[in-house]
């Protein structure tokens, strides 16, 4: 499965192991993640793709807003993750 902007992923390595995040942007082998609580959108976590597990779920709202505006809010990220759970 391709990990794209708006994808919901689970961390499989590091201090945040087991946590859910939304991909805010992607640069090569790295992605920038946010969950709207500890990792805010204005300071996303940089993580390698090999340390992530895709959940086969993409938040359409977040993906469309990132494509249109280029930015989402922390509350929108939290809401998308709450809908996934």
PyMOL Python script that loads the backbone (N, CA, C, O; Angstrom):
from pymol import cmd

cmd.read_pdbstr("""\
ATOM      1  N   UNK A   1       0.838  -1.187   0.000  1.00  0.00           N
ATOM      2  CA  UNK A   1       0.000   0.000   0.000  1.00  0.00           C
ATOM      3  C   UNK A   1       0.879   1.245   0.000  1.00  0.00           C
ATOM      4  O   UNK A   1       1.860   1.336   0.738  1.00  0.00           O
ATOM      5  N   UNK A   2       0.512   2.177  -0.823  1.00  0.00           N
ATOM      6  CA  UNK A   2       1.246   3.435  -0.936  1.00  0.00           C
ATOM      7  C   UNK A   2       0.853   4.370   0.206  1.00  0.00           C
ATOM      8  O   UNK A   2      -0.332   4.568   0.475  1.00  0.00           O
ATOM      9  N   UNK A   3       1.845   4.937   0.868  1.00  0.00           N
ATOM     10  CA  UNK A   3       1.584   5.921   1.926  1.00  0.00           C
ATOM     11  C   UNK A   3       1.650   7.300   1.291  1.00  0.00           C
ATOM     12  O   UNK A   3       2.696   7.723   0.799  1.00  0.00           O
ATOM     13  N   UNK A   4       0.512   8.001   1.309  1.00  0.00           N
ATOM     14  CA  UNK A   4       0.392   9.321   0.686  1.00  0.00           C
ATOM     15  C   UNK A   4      -0.074  10.320   1.736  1.00  0.00           C
ATOM     16  O   UNK A   4      -0.363   9.947   2.873  1.00  0.00           O
ATOM     17  N   UNK A   5      -0.144  11.591   1.350  1.00  0.00           N
ATOM     18  CA  UNK A   5      -0.657  12.614   2.261  1.00  0.00           C
ATOM     19  C   UNK A   5      -2.093  12.273   2.645  1.00  0.00           C
ATOM     20  O   UNK A   5      -2.916  11.952   1.787  1.00  0.00           O
ATOM     21  N   UNK A   6      -2.382  12.344   3.935  1.00  0.00           N
ATOM     22  CA  UNK A   6      -3.710  12.008   4.433  1.00  0.00           C
ATOM     23  C   UNK A   6      -3.838  10.578   4.911  1.00  0.00           C
ATOM     24  O   UNK A   6      -4.860  10.219   5.495  1.00  0.00           O
ATOM     25  N   UNK A   7      -2.822   9.747   4.677  1.00  0.00           N
ATOM     26  CA  UNK A   7      -2.870   8.351   5.127  1.00  0.00           C
ATOM     27  C   UNK A   7      -2.787   8.272   6.641  1.00  0.00           C
ATOM     28  O   UNK A   7      -2.084   9.056   7.279  1.00  0.00           O
ATOM     29  N   UNK A   8      -3.510   7.321   7.208  1.00  0.00           N
ATOM     30  CA  UNK A   8      -3.421   7.065   8.643  1.00  0.00           C
ATOM     31  C   UNK A   8      -2.435   5.918   8.819  1.00  0.00           C
ATOM     32  O   UNK A   8      -2.598   4.852   8.225  1.00  0.00           O
ATOM     33  N   UNK A   9      -1.410   6.144   9.639  1.00  0.00           N
ATOM     34  CA  UNK A   9      -0.342   5.161   9.825  1.00  0.00           C
ATOM     35  C   UNK A   9      -0.112   4.915  11.308  1.00  0.00           C
ATOM     36  O   UNK A   9      -0.481   5.727  12.157  1.00  0.00           O
ATOM     37  N   UNK A  10       0.510   3.769  11.601  1.00  0.00           N
ATOM     38  CA  UNK A  10       0.868   3.407  12.962  1.00  0.00           C
ATOM     39  C   UNK A  10       2.385   3.322  13.051  1.00  0.00           C
ATOM     40  O   UNK A  10       3.033   2.740  12.181  1.00  0.00           O
ATOM     41  N   UNK A  11       2.943   3.899  14.096  1.00  0.00           N
ATOM     42  CA  UNK A  11       4.382   3.845  14.324  1.00  0.00           C
ATOM     43  C   UNK A  11       4.753   2.465  14.847  1.00  0.00           C
ATOM     44  O   UNK A  11       4.096   1.949  15.751  1.00  0.00           O
ATOM     45  N   UNK A  12       5.804   1.859  14.286  1.00  0.00           N
ATOM     46  CA  UNK A  12       6.228   0.531  14.745  1.00  0.00           C
ATOM     47  C   UNK A  12       7.613   0.572  15.375  1.00  0.00           C
ATOM     48  O   UNK A  12       8.152  -0.471  15.745  1.00  0.00           O
ATOM     49  N   UNK A  13       8.197   1.764  15.504  1.00  0.00           N
ATOM     50  CA  UNK A  13       9.510   1.891  16.125  1.00  0.00           C
ATOM     51  C   UNK A  13       9.636   3.253  16.788  1.00  0.00           C
ATOM     52  O   UNK A  13       9.036   4.234  16.349  1.00  0.00           O
ATOM     53  N   UNK A  14      10.423   3.295  17.847  1.00  0.00           N
ATOM     54  CA  UNK A  14      10.679   4.558  18.526  1.00  0.00           C
ATOM     55  C   UNK A  14       9.833   4.727  19.772  1.00  0.00           C
ATOM     56  O   UNK A  14       9.093   3.825  20.164  1.00  0.00           O
ATOM     57  N   UNK A  15       9.949   5.888  20.387  1.00  0.00           N
ATOM     58  CA  UNK A  15       9.214   6.186  21.622  1.00  0.00           C
ATOM     59  C   UNK A  15       7.710   6.174  21.421  1.00  0.00           C
ATOM     60  O   UNK A  15       6.949   5.858  22.335  1.00  0.00           O
ATOM     61  N   UNK A  16       7.292   6.525  20.208  1.00  0.00           N
ATOM     62  CA  UNK A  16       5.869   6.620  19.908  1.00  0.00           C
ATOM     63  C   UNK A  16       5.302   5.329  19.323  1.00  0.00           C
ATOM     64  O   UNK A  16       4.265   5.358  18.660  1.00  0.00           O
ATOM     65  N   UNK A  17       5.967   4.201  19.558  1.00  0.00           N
ATOM     66  CA  UNK A  17       5.553   2.905  19.026  1.00  0.00           C
ATOM     67  C   UNK A  17       4.092   2.618  19.378  1.00  0.00           C
ATOM     68  O   UNK A  17       3.691   2.728  20.537  1.00  0.00           O
ATOM     69  N   UNK A  18       3.308   2.251  18.370  1.00  0.00           N
ATOM     70  CA  UNK A  18       1.904   1.932  18.566  1.00  0.00           C
ATOM     71  C   UNK A  18       0.963   3.103  18.388  1.00  0.00           C
ATOM     72  O   UNK A  18      -0.252   2.907  18.364  1.00  0.00           O
ATOM     73  N   UNK A  19       1.479   4.308  18.262  1.00  0.00           N
ATOM     74  CA  UNK A  19       0.643   5.502  18.134  1.00  0.00           C
ATOM     75  C   UNK A  19       0.177   5.689  16.692  1.00  0.00           C
ATOM     76  O   UNK A  19       0.869   5.303  15.750  1.00  0.00           O
ATOM     77  N   UNK A  20      -0.998   6.281  16.532  1.00  0.00           N
ATOM     78  CA  UNK A  20      -1.547   6.593  15.219  1.00  0.00           C
ATOM     79  C   UNK A  20      -1.224   8.028  14.838  1.00  0.00           C
ATOM     80  O   UNK A  20      -1.247   8.928  15.678  1.00  0.00           O
ATOM     81  N   UNK A  21      -0.924   8.228  13.572  1.00  0.00           N
ATOM     82  CA  UNK A  21      -0.614   9.542  13.031  1.00  0.00           C
ATOM     83  C   UNK A  21      -1.251   9.697  11.666  1.00  0.00           C
ATOM     84  O   UNK A  21      -1.666   8.718  11.046  1.00  0.00           O
ATOM     85  N   UNK A  22      -1.327  10.940  11.201  1.00  0.00           N
ATOM     86  CA  UNK A  22      -1.737  11.232   9.827  1.00  0.00           C
ATOM     87  C   UNK A  22      -0.539  11.837   9.116  1.00  0.00           C
ATOM     88  O   UNK A  22       0.164  12.687   9.663  1.00  0.00           O
ATOM     89  N   UNK A  23      -0.317  11.384   7.886  1.00  0.00           N
ATOM     90  CA  UNK A  23       0.791  11.896   7.082  1.00  0.00           C
ATOM     91  C   UNK A  23       0.430  13.288   6.577  1.00  0.00           C
ATOM     92  O   UNK A  23      -0.567  13.469   5.878  1.00  0.00           O
ATOM     93  N   UNK A  24       1.255  14.267   6.940  1.00  0.00           N
ATOM     94  CA  UNK A  24       1.048  15.652   6.522  1.00  0.00           C
ATOM     95  C   UNK A  24       1.764  15.932   5.204  1.00  0.00           C
ATOM     96  O   UNK A  24       1.228  16.618   4.334  1.00  0.00           O
ATOM     97  N   UNK A  25       2.977  15.399   5.059  1.00  0.00           N
ATOM     98  CA  UNK A  25       3.704  15.547   3.802  1.00  0.00           C
ATOM     99  C   UNK A  25       4.726  14.422   3.681  1.00  0.00           C
ATOM    100  O   UNK A  25       4.999  13.695   4.636  1.00  0.00           O
ATOM    101  N   UNK A  26       5.282  14.301   2.478  1.00  0.00           N
ATOM    102  CA  UNK A  26       6.245  13.232   2.210  1.00  0.00           C
ATOM    103  C   UNK A  26       7.407  13.791   1.394  1.00  0.00           C
ATOM    104  O   UNK A  26       7.218  14.564   0.454  1.00  0.00           O
ATOM    105  N   UNK A  27       8.632  13.372   1.787  1.00  0.00           N
ATOM    106  CA  UNK A  27       9.849  13.763   1.075  1.00  0.00           C
ATOM    107  C   UNK A  27      10.739  12.542   0.948  1.00  0.00           C
ATOM    108  O   UNK A  27      11.449  12.200   1.894  1.00  0.00           O
ATOM    109  N   UNK A  28      10.718  11.886  -0.183  1.00  0.00           N
ATOM    110  CA  UNK A  28      11.556  10.718  -0.412  1.00  0.00           C
ATOM    111  C   UNK A  28      11.209   9.577   0.525  1.00  0.00           C
ATOM    112  O   UNK A  28      10.076   9.094   0.535  1.00  0.00           O
ATOM    113  N   UNK A  29      12.199   9.142   1.324  1.00  0.00           N
ATOM    114  CA  UNK A  29      11.994   8.042   2.272  1.00  0.00           C
ATOM    115  C   UNK A  29      11.463   8.517   3.620  1.00  0.00           C
ATOM    116  O   UNK A  29      11.310   7.712   4.538  1.00  0.00           O
ATOM    117  N   UNK A  30      11.182   9.797   3.751  1.00  0.00           N
ATOM    118  CA  UNK A  30      10.701  10.357   5.006  1.00  0.00           C
ATOM    119  C   UNK A  30       9.286  10.910   4.846  1.00  0.00           C
ATOM    120  O   UNK A  30       8.887  11.346   3.766  1.00  0.00           O
ATOM    121  N   UNK A  31       8.543  10.879   5.949  1.00  0.00           N
ATOM    122  CA  UNK A  31       7.229  11.514   5.995  1.00  0.00           C
ATOM    123  C   UNK A  31       7.171  12.408   7.226  1.00  0.00           C
ATOM    124  O   UNK A  31       7.933  12.224   8.176  1.00  0.00           O
ATOM    125  N   UNK A  32       6.274  13.364   7.203  1.00  0.00           N
ATOM    126  CA  UNK A  32       6.035  14.242   8.342  1.00  0.00           C
ATOM    127  C   UNK A  32       4.660  13.913   8.897  1.00  0.00           C
ATOM    128  O   UNK A  32       3.663  13.940   8.175  1.00  0.00           O
ATOM    129  N   UNK A  33       4.617  13.600  10.196  1.00  0.00           N
ATOM    130  CA  UNK A  33       3.410  13.088  10.836  1.00  0.00           C
ATOM    131  C   UNK A  33       2.896  14.034  11.908  1.00  0.00           C
ATOM    132  O   UNK A  33       3.667  14.756  12.540  1.00  0.00           O
ATOM    133  N   UNK A  34       1.587  14.021  12.104  1.00  0.00           N
ATOM    134  CA  UNK A  34       0.967  14.792  13.184  1.00  0.00           C
ATOM    135  C   UNK A  34      -0.210  13.990  13.720  1.00  0.00           C
ATOM    136  O   UNK A  34      -0.839  13.218  12.996  1.00  0.00           O
ATOM    137  N   UNK A  35      -0.495  14.190  15.016  1.00  0.00           N
ATOM    138  CA  UNK A  35      -1.690  13.575  15.601  1.00  0.00           C
ATOM    139  C   UNK A  35      -2.587  14.617  16.254  1.00  0.00           C
ATOM    140  O   UNK A  35      -3.645  14.272  16.781  1.00  0.00           O
ATOM    141  N   UNK A  36      -2.190  15.873  16.231  1.00  0.00           N
ATOM    142  CA  UNK A  36      -3.011  16.953  16.751  1.00  0.00           C
ATOM    143  C   UNK A  36      -2.955  17.128  18.254  1.00  0.00           C
ATOM    144  O   UNK A  36      -3.517  18.089  18.779  1.00  0.00           O
ATOM    145  N   UNK A  37      -2.292  16.223  18.962  1.00  0.00           N
ATOM    146  CA  UNK A  37      -2.184  16.326  20.420  1.00  0.00           C
ATOM    147  C   UNK A  37      -0.735  16.608  20.811  1.00  0.00           C
ATOM    148  O   UNK A  37      -0.367  17.758  21.049  1.00  0.00           O
ATOM    149  N   UNK A  38       0.078  15.570  20.877  1.00  0.00           N
ATOM    150  CA  UNK A  38       1.490  15.760  21.227  1.00  0.00           C
ATOM    151  C   UNK A  38       2.301  16.251  20.036  1.00  0.00           C
ATOM    152  O   UNK A  38       3.237  17.035  20.194  1.00  0.00           O
ATOM    153  N   UNK A  39       1.945  15.792  18.857  1.00  0.00           N
ATOM    154  CA  UNK A  39       2.609  16.231  17.633  1.00  0.00           C
ATOM    155  C   UNK A  39       1.648  17.108  16.858  1.00  0.00           C
ATOM    156  O   UNK A  39       0.744  16.626  16.176  1.00  0.00           O
ATOM    157  N   UNK A  40       1.866  18.405  16.980  1.00  0.00           N
ATOM    158  CA  UNK A  40       0.995  19.377  16.337  1.00  0.00           C
ATOM    159  C   UNK A  40       1.343  19.504  14.853  1.00  0.00           C
ATOM    160  O   UNK A  40       2.410  19.075  14.413  1.00  0.00           O
ATOM    161  N   UNK A  41       0.442  20.089  14.107  1.00  0.00           N
ATOM    162  CA  UNK A  41       0.623  20.261  12.671  1.00  0.00           C
ATOM    163  C   UNK A  41       1.769  21.228  12.375  1.00  0.00           C
ATOM    164  O   UNK A  41       2.463  21.065  11.372  1.00  0.00           O
ATOM    165  N   UNK A  42       1.977  22.225  13.222  1.00  0.00           N
ATOM    166  CA  UNK A  42       3.049  23.192  12.969  1.00  0.00           C
ATOM    167  C   UNK A  42       4.430  22.656  13.326  1.00  0.00           C
ATOM    168  O   UNK A  42       5.432  23.249  12.928  1.00  0.00           O
ATOM    169  N   UNK A  43       4.513  21.539  14.075  1.00  0.00           N
ATOM    170  CA  UNK A  43       5.793  20.869  14.377  1.00  0.00           C
ATOM    171  C   UNK A  43       5.638  19.366  14.181  1.00  0.00           C
ATOM    172  O   UNK A  43       5.628  18.613  15.154  1.00  0.00           O
ATOM    173  N   UNK A  44       5.517  18.922  12.925  1.00  0.00           N
ATOM    174  CA  UNK A  44       5.287  17.490  12.681  1.00  0.00           C
ATOM    175  C   UNK A  44       6.527  16.642  12.953  1.00  0.00           C
ATOM    176  O   UNK A  44       7.656  17.131  12.935  1.00  0.00           O
ATOM    177  N   UNK A  45       6.285  15.375  13.202  1.00  0.00           N
ATOM    178  CA  UNK A  45       7.352  14.398  13.459  1.00  0.00           C
ATOM    179  C   UNK A  45       7.902  13.906  12.127  1.00  0.00           C
ATOM    180  O   UNK A  45       7.130  13.506  11.256  1.00  0.00           O
ATOM    181  N   UNK A  46       9.215  13.925  11.952  1.00  0.00           N
ATOM    182  CA  UNK A  46       9.868  13.393  10.759  1.00  0.00           C
ATOM    183  C   UNK A  46      10.230  11.948  11.044  1.00  0.00           C
ATOM    184  O   UNK A  46      10.907  11.657  12.030  1.00  0.00           O
ATOM    185  N   UNK A  47       9.783  11.039  10.188  1.00  0.00           N
ATOM    186  CA  UNK A  47      10.010   9.622  10.440  1.00  0.00           C
ATOM    187  C   UNK A  47      10.233   8.887   9.120  1.00  0.00           C
ATOM    188  O   UNK A  47       9.643   9.235   8.097  1.00  0.00           O
ATOM    189  N   UNK A  48      11.089   7.868   9.155  1.00  0.00           N
ATOM    190  CA  UNK A  48      11.347   7.064   7.969  1.00  0.00           C
ATOM    191  C   UNK A  48      10.162   6.148   7.687  1.00  0.00           C
ATOM    192  O   UNK A  48       9.471   5.699   8.602  1.00  0.00           O
ATOM    193  N   UNK A  49       9.944   5.882   6.410  1.00  0.00           N
ATOM    194  CA  UNK A  49       8.834   5.022   6.004  1.00  0.00           C
ATOM    195  C   UNK A  49       8.956   3.612   6.565  1.00  0.00           C
ATOM    196  O   UNK A  49       7.942   2.979   6.859  1.00  0.00           O
ATOM    197  N   UNK A  50      10.183   3.108   6.719  1.00  0.00           N
ATOM    198  CA  UNK A  50      10.358   1.740   7.209  1.00  0.00           C
ATOM    199  C   UNK A  50       9.952   1.592   8.673  1.00  0.00           C
ATOM    200  O   UNK A  50       9.818   0.468   9.156  1.00  0.00           O
ATOM    201  N   UNK A  51       9.754   2.699   9.390  1.00  0.00           N
ATOM    202  CA  UNK A  51       9.331   2.653  10.784  1.00  0.00           C
ATOM    203  C   UNK A  51       7.831   2.843  10.941  1.00  0.00           C
ATOM    204  O   UNK A  51       7.340   3.064  12.048  1.00  0.00           O
ATOM    205  N   UNK A  52       7.099   2.755   9.824  1.00  0.00           N
ATOM    206  CA  UNK A  52       5.655   2.953   9.843  1.00  0.00           C
ATOM    207  C   UNK A  52       4.933   1.749   9.252  1.00  0.00           C
ATOM    208  O   UNK A  52       5.466   1.022   8.415  1.00  0.00           O
ATOM    209  N   UNK A  53       3.707   1.565   9.715  1.00  0.00           N
ATOM    210  CA  UNK A  53       2.834   0.521   9.176  1.00  0.00           C
ATOM    211  C   UNK A  53       1.571   1.206   8.675  1.00  0.00           C
ATOM    212  O   UNK A  53       0.900   1.910   9.429  1.00  0.00           O
ATOM    213  N   UNK A  54       1.250   1.002   7.408  1.00  0.00           N
ATOM    214  CA  UNK A  54       0.045   1.593   6.841  1.00  0.00           C
ATOM    215  C   UNK A  54      -1.194   0.881   7.367  1.00  0.00           C
ATOM    216  O   UNK A  54      -1.147  -0.313   7.662  1.00  0.00           O
ATOM    217  N   UNK A  55      -2.301   1.607   7.487  1.00  0.00           N
ATOM    218  CA  UNK A  55      -3.540   1.018   7.994  1.00  0.00           C
ATOM    219  C   UNK A  55      -4.563   0.820   6.884  1.00  0.00           C
ATOM    220  O   UNK A  55      -5.708   0.463   7.163  1.00  0.00           O
ATOM    221  N   UNK A  56      -4.176   1.045   5.630  1.00  0.00           N
ATOM    222  CA  UNK A  56      -5.071   0.926   4.477  1.00  0.00           C
ATOM    223  C   UNK A  56      -6.243   1.894   4.564  1.00  0.00           C
ATOM    224  O   UNK A  56      -7.296   1.662   3.970  1.00  0.00           O
ATOM    225  N   UNK A  57      -6.054   2.974   5.305  1.00  0.00           N
ATOM    226  CA  UNK A  57      -7.106   3.975   5.459  1.00  0.00           C
ATOM    227  C   UNK A  57      -6.526   5.347   5.167  1.00  0.00           C
ATOM    228  O   UNK A  57      -5.426   5.681   5.608  1.00  0.00           O
ATOM    229  N   UNK A  58      -7.279   6.132   4.419  1.00  0.00           N
ATOM    230  CA  UNK A  58      -6.874   7.490   4.087  1.00  0.00           C
ATOM    231  C   UNK A  58      -8.017   8.414   4.477  1.00  0.00           C
ATOM    232  O   UNK A  58      -9.170   8.166   4.125  1.00  0.00           O
ATOM    233  N   UNK A  59      -7.702   9.467   5.194  1.00  0.00           N
ATOM    234  CA  UNK A  59      -8.705  10.464   5.540  1.00  0.00           C
ATOM    235  C   UNK A  59      -8.935  11.348   4.316  1.00  0.00           C
ATOM    236  O   UNK A  59      -8.104  12.190   3.976  1.00  0.00           O
ATOM    237  N   UNK A  60     -10.072  11.144   3.665  1.00  0.00           N
ATOM    238  CA  UNK A  60     -10.393  11.898   2.453  1.00  0.00           C
ATOM    239  C   UNK A  60     -10.460  13.400   2.735  1.00  0.00           C
ATOM    240  O   UNK A  60     -10.003  14.207   1.925  1.00  0.00           O
ATOM    241  N   UNK A  61     -11.027  13.771   3.882  1.00  0.00           N
ATOM    242  CA  UNK A  61     -11.145  15.189   4.226  1.00  0.00           C
ATOM    243  C   UNK A  61      -9.766  15.836   4.340  1.00  0.00           C
ATOM    244  O   UNK A  61      -9.526  16.898   3.766  1.00  0.00           O
ATOM    245  N   UNK A  62      -8.860  15.193   5.083  1.00  0.00           N
ATOM    246  CA  UNK A  62      -7.515  15.740   5.270  1.00  0.00           C
ATOM    247  C   UNK A  62      -6.761  15.768   3.940  1.00  0.00           C
ATOM    248  O   UNK A  62      -6.077  16.743   3.631  1.00  0.00           O
ATOM    249  N   UNK A  63      -6.887  14.708   3.167  1.00  0.00           N
ATOM    250  CA  UNK A  63      -6.204  14.638   1.882  1.00  0.00           C
ATOM    251  C   UNK A  63      -6.681  15.752   0.942  1.00  0.00           C
ATOM    252  O   UNK A  63      -5.868  16.406   0.289  1.00  0.00           O
ATOM    253  N   UNK A  64      -7.993  15.964   0.874  1.00  0.00           N
ATOM    254  CA  UNK A  64      -8.535  17.014   0.004  1.00  0.00           C
ATOM    255  C   UNK A  64      -8.151  18.403   0.489  1.00  0.00           C
ATOM    256  O   UNK A  64      -7.850  19.279  -0.322  1.00  0.00           O
ATOM    257  N   UNK A  65      -8.158  18.617   1.802  1.00  0.00           N
ATOM    258  CA  UNK A  65      -7.810  19.937   2.332  1.00  0.00           C
ATOM    259  C   UNK A  65      -6.324  20.239   2.117  1.00  0.00           C
ATOM    260  O   UNK A  65      -5.964  21.375   1.808  1.00  0.00           O
ATOM    261  N   UNK A  66      -5.462  19.230   2.279  1.00  0.00           N
ATOM    262  CA  UNK A  66      -4.041  19.433   2.021  1.00  0.00           C
ATOM    263  C   UNK A  66      -3.796  19.769   0.555  1.00  0.00           C
ATOM    264  O   UNK A  66      -2.942  20.597   0.240  1.00  0.00           O
ATOM    265  N   UNK A  67      -4.544  19.127  -0.344  1.00  0.00           N
ATOM    266  CA  UNK A  67      -4.384  19.392  -1.771  1.00  0.00           C
ATOM    267  C   UNK A  67      -4.888  20.788  -2.134  1.00  0.00           C
ATOM    268  O   UNK A  67      -4.281  21.473  -2.957  1.00  0.00           O
ATOM    269  N   UNK A  68      -5.993  21.209  -1.526  1.00  0.00           N
ATOM    270  CA  UNK A  68      -6.592  22.492  -1.875  1.00  0.00           C
ATOM    271  C   UNK A  68      -5.901  23.667  -1.183  1.00  0.00           C
ATOM    272  O   UNK A  68      -5.497  24.632  -1.832  1.00  0.00           O
ATOM    273  N   UNK A  69      -5.770  23.573   0.146  1.00  0.00           N
ATOM    274  CA  UNK A  69      -5.257  24.691   0.929  1.00  0.00           C
ATOM    275  C   UNK A  69      -3.778  24.522   1.269  1.00  0.00           C
ATOM    276  O   UNK A  69      -3.043  25.505   1.367  1.00  0.00           O
ATOM    277  N   UNK A  70      -3.345  23.274   1.448  1.00  0.00           N
ATOM    278  CA  UNK A  70      -1.960  23.015   1.817  1.00  0.00           C
ATOM    279  C   UNK A  70      -1.739  22.956   3.313  1.00  0.00           C
ATOM    280  O   UNK A  70      -0.603  22.819   3.768  1.00  0.00           O
ATOM    281  N   UNK A  71      -2.822  23.058   4.092  1.00  0.00           N
ATOM    282  CA  UNK A  71      -2.687  23.096   5.538  1.00  0.00           C
ATOM    283  C   UNK A  71      -3.966  22.564   6.188  1.00  0.00           C
ATOM    284  O   UNK A  71      -5.065  22.770   5.672  1.00  0.00           O
ATOM    285  N   UNK A  72      -3.814  21.884   7.316  1.00  0.00           N
ATOM    286  CA  UNK A  72      -4.960  21.436   8.116  1.00  0.00           C
ATOM    287  C   UNK A  72      -4.745  21.914   9.544  1.00  0.00           C
ATOM    288  O   UNK A  72      -3.637  22.300   9.918  1.00  0.00           O
ATOM    289  N   UNK A  73      -5.804  21.886  10.336  1.00  0.00           N
ATOM    290  CA  UNK A  73      -5.689  22.293  11.733  1.00  0.00           C
ATOM    291  C   UNK A  73      -5.536  21.060  12.618  1.00  0.00           C
ATOM    292  O   UNK A  73      -5.817  19.938  12.197  1.00  0.00           O
ATOM    293  N   UNK A  74      -5.085  21.288  13.851  1.00  0.00           N
ATOM    294  CA  UNK A  74      -4.920  20.194  14.799  1.00  0.00           C
ATOM    295  C   UNK A  74      -6.255  19.531  15.118  1.00  0.00           C
ATOM    296  O   UNK A  74      -6.311  18.310  15.267  1.00  0.00           O
ATOM    297  N   UNK A  75      -7.319  20.303  15.224  1.00  0.00           N
ATOM    298  CA  UNK A  75      -8.620  19.730  15.538  1.00  0.00           C
ATOM    299  C   UNK A  75      -9.125  18.844  14.402  1.00  0.00           C
ATOM    300  O   UNK A  75      -9.784  17.836  14.658  1.00  0.00           O
ATOM    301  N   UNK A  76      -8.830  19.200  13.158  1.00  0.00           N
ATOM    302  CA  UNK A  76      -9.228  18.365  12.026  1.00  0.00           C
ATOM    303  C   UNK A  76      -8.464  17.047  12.022  1.00  0.00           C
ATOM    304  O   UNK A  76      -9.025  16.005  11.683  1.00  0.00           O
ATOM    305  N   UNK A  77      -7.190  17.086  12.395  1.00  0.00           N
ATOM    306  CA  UNK A  77      -6.384  15.864  12.481  1.00  0.00           C
ATOM    307  C   UNK A  77      -6.912  14.972  13.601  1.00  0.00           C
ATOM    308  O   UNK A  77      -7.050  13.763  13.414  1.00  0.00           O
ATOM    309  N   UNK A  78      -7.210  15.562  14.771  1.00  0.00           N
ATOM    310  CA  UNK A  78      -7.751  14.776  15.886  1.00  0.00           C
ATOM    311  C   UNK A  78      -9.090  14.151  15.523  1.00  0.00           C
ATOM    312  O   UNK A  78      -9.357  13.002  15.874  1.00  0.00           O
ATOM    313  N   UNK A  79      -9.927  14.902  14.823  1.00  0.00           N
ATOM    314  CA  UNK A  79     -11.240  14.393  14.434  1.00  0.00           C
ATOM    315  C   UNK A  79     -11.094  13.220  13.457  1.00  0.00           C
ATOM    316  O   UNK A  79     -11.811  12.227  13.580  1.00  0.00           O
ATOM    317  N   UNK A  80     -10.184  13.321  12.498  1.00  0.00           N
ATOM    318  CA  UNK A  80      -9.971  12.240  11.524  1.00  0.00           C
ATOM    319  C   UNK A  80      -9.458  10.981  12.214  1.00  0.00           C
ATOM    320  O   UNK A  80      -9.873   9.877  11.862  1.00  0.00           O
ATOM    321  N   UNK A  81      -8.560  11.127  13.194  1.00  0.00           N
ATOM    322  CA  UNK A  81      -8.055   9.962  13.920  1.00  0.00           C
ATOM    323  C   UNK A  81      -9.134   9.363  14.823  1.00  0.00           C
ATOM    324  O   UNK A  81      -9.176   8.146  15.003  1.00  0.00           O
ATOM    325  N   UNK A  82     -10.000  10.193  15.387  1.00  0.00           N
ATOM    326  CA  UNK A  82     -11.090   9.699  16.227  1.00  0.00           C
ATOM    327  C   UNK A  82     -12.089   8.915  15.377  1.00  0.00           C
ATOM    328  O   UNK A  82     -12.609   7.897  15.834  1.00  0.00           O
ATOM    329  N   UNK A  83     -12.366   9.361  14.161  1.00  0.00           N
ATOM    330  CA  UNK A  83     -13.265   8.640  13.277  1.00  0.00           C
ATOM    331  C   UNK A  83     -12.687   7.297  12.882  1.00  0.00           C
ATOM    332  O   UNK A  83     -13.428   6.331  12.701  1.00  0.00           O
ATOM    333  N   UNK A  84     -11.353   7.222  12.744  1.00  0.00           N
ATOM    334  CA  UNK A  84     -10.696   5.953  12.398  1.00  0.00           C
ATOM    335  C   UNK A  84     -10.824   4.953  13.546  1.00  0.00           C
ATOM    336  O   UNK A  84     -11.067   3.768  13.317  1.00  0.00           O
ATOM    337  N   UNK A  85     -10.660   5.433  14.778  1.00  0.00           N
ATOM    338  CA  UNK A  85     -10.767   4.538  15.934  1.00  0.00           C
ATOM    339  C   UNK A  85     -12.201   4.185  16.154  1.00  0.00           C
ATOM    340  O   UNK A  85     -12.518   3.438  17.080  1.00  0.00           O
TER     341      UNK A  85
END
""", "prot")
cmd.dss("prot")
cmd.show_as("cartoon", "prot")
cmd.util.cbc("prot")
cmd.orient("prot")
